[in-house]
């Protein structure tokens, strides 16, 4: 799994190893920062984290996350603040442990998507989603997946200009391999969200 973290990184603003989760926020010369997480990240952590970031006007520019076992994850995200929120004021632990409320996101409009079956991770749905980059884009996508009981086991997030391009490998409940009906249902939902279709 590649990480947006550079080889030479300034000292972390904060690092912790509590609640079974190691995390740090490391500032970058560009004014952004890298949020690294690893450890016991319980189901739904990514949705809670992306919702919490949105609520604090923090945008995810790029990153990766990979599930190694039923609970153990490694994740790294490059983040930026939109309205002056200070990185040192952000603590991801309440979000990933489920002690913060989720916030409503902005309506999601897609510019393109791709859905197909993948043999990766013992059978998964590969989903490639693109749309206008905005605060809460990832959270909006994850809510759609969750509605169909599909959950990422690996993801890659990137932003090119003003366009978000996110890639996911999705599993069913209990890390089960998705069915063909899951692909069809998700495809129909995403089609209605294309620009000009919603």
Secondary structure, 3 states (H helix, E strand, C coil): CCCCCCCCCCCEEEEECCCCEEEEEEECCCCCEEEEEEEECCCCHHHHHHHHHHHCCEEEEEEEEEECCCCEEEEEEEEEECCCCCHHHCCCHHHHCCCCCCCCCCCCCEEEEEEEEECHHHCEEEEEEEEECCCCHHHHHHHHHHHCCCEEEEEEEEEECCEEEEEEEEECHHHCCCCHHHHHHHHHHHHCCECCCC
